[in-house]
Amino acid sequence: MLLRLAPIHFDAVSYAAGVSKVKPLSFALATAAGIIPGTIILNVLGSSLLTGDIIAIAVTAAIYLIFITVPLLFRKKVQALLD
């Protein structure tokens, strides 16, 4: 799930999971849980850009930046998962 939240290419994560010992059900659940937050945030950000709501733009952009930076802070753990 952390890999889906991280700014890593979607296909690279899928291929890494395919060659590892990840069970298909675990992979599907982690993928769903990992992509839903980012999808919601990007949709809200896009809607806010269309309406021009500056506060909503700032809040959603901040939340999106958190989603990007948290996995980068745990880069060693993410790297260990890939190895």
C-alpha positions as CSV (number, residue, x, y, z in Angstrom):
1,M,0.0,0.0,0.0
2,L,2.9,2.4,0.8
3,L,4.2,1.8,-2.7
4,R,0.9,2.9,-4.2
5,L,0.9,6.1,-2.1
6,A,4.5,6.8,-3.2
7,P,5.3,8.8,-6.3
8,I,6.5,5.6,-8.1
9,H,5.5,4.6,-11.5
10,F,2.3,2.5,-11.3
11,D,3.6,-0.2,-13.6
12,A,6.8,-0.5,-11.7
13,V,5.0,-1.3,-8.5
14,S,2.8,-3.8,-10.3
15,Y,5.8,-5.6,-11.9
16,A,7.6,-5.6,-8.6
17,A,4.6,-7.2,-6.9
18,G,4.3,-9.7,-9.7
19,V,7.8,-11.0,-9.2
20,S,7.6,-11.0,-5.4
21,K,5.6,-13.3,-3.2
22,V,2.6,-11.0,-2.8
23,K,-0.7,-12.8,-2.9
24,P,-3.2,-11.5,-5.5
25,L,-5.9,-10.7,-3.0
26,S,-3.4,-8.7,-0.8
27,F,-2.1,-6.9,-3.9
28,A,-5.7,-6.0,-5.0
29,L,-6.7,-4.7,-1.6
30,A,-3.5,-2.7,-1.1
31,T,-3.8,-1.2,-4.6
32,A,-7.4,-0.2,-4.0
33,A,-6.6,1.3,-0.6
34,G,-3.5,3.0,-2.0
35,I,-5.0,4.7,-5.0
36,I,-8.3,5.8,-3.6
37,P,-7.0,8.6,-1.4
38,G,-4.9,10.1,-4.2
39,T,-7.8,9.8,-6.6
40,I,-10.2,11.6,-4.2
41,I,-7.6,14.4,-3.5
42,L,-6.9,15.0,-7.2
43,N,-10.6,15.1,-8.0
44,V,-11.3,17.6,-5.3
45,L,-8.3,19.7,-6.4
46,G,-9.5,19.7,-10.0
47,S,-13.0,20.7,-8.9
48,S,-11.6,23.4,-6.7
49,L,-9.5,24.8,-9.6
50,L,-12.6,25.0,-11.8
51,T,-14.6,26.8,-9.1
52,G,-11.7,29.0,-8.1
53,D,-12.1,28.2,-4.4
54,I,-8.6,29.3,-3.1
55,I,-9.0,27.8,0.4
56,A,-10.0,24.4,-1.1
57,I,-7.1,24.5,-3.5
58,A,-4.7,25.3,-0.7
59,V,-6.0,22.5,1.5
60,T,-6.2,19.8,-1.1
61,A,-2.7,20.8,-2.5
62,A,-1.3,20.6,1.1
63,I,-2.9,17.1,1.6
64,Y,-1.6,16.0,-1.8
65,L,1.9,17.2,-0.8
66,I,1.7,15.2,2.4
67,F,0.7,12.1,0.4
68,I,3.8,12.6,-1.8
69,T,6.3,13.4,1.0
70,V,5.3,10.8,3.6
71,P,6.4,7.8,1.4
72,L,9.6,9.7,0.6
73,L,10.4,10.1,4.3
74,F,10.0,6.3,4.6
75,R,12.1,5.6,1.6
76,K,14.3,3.1,3.3
77,K,11.3,1.0,4.3
78,V,9.9,1.3,0.7
79,Q,13.3,0.3,-0.7
80,A,13.3,-2.7,1.7
81,L,9.9,-3.8,0.4
82,L,11.2,-3.7,-3.2
83,D,14.3,-5.8,-2.3
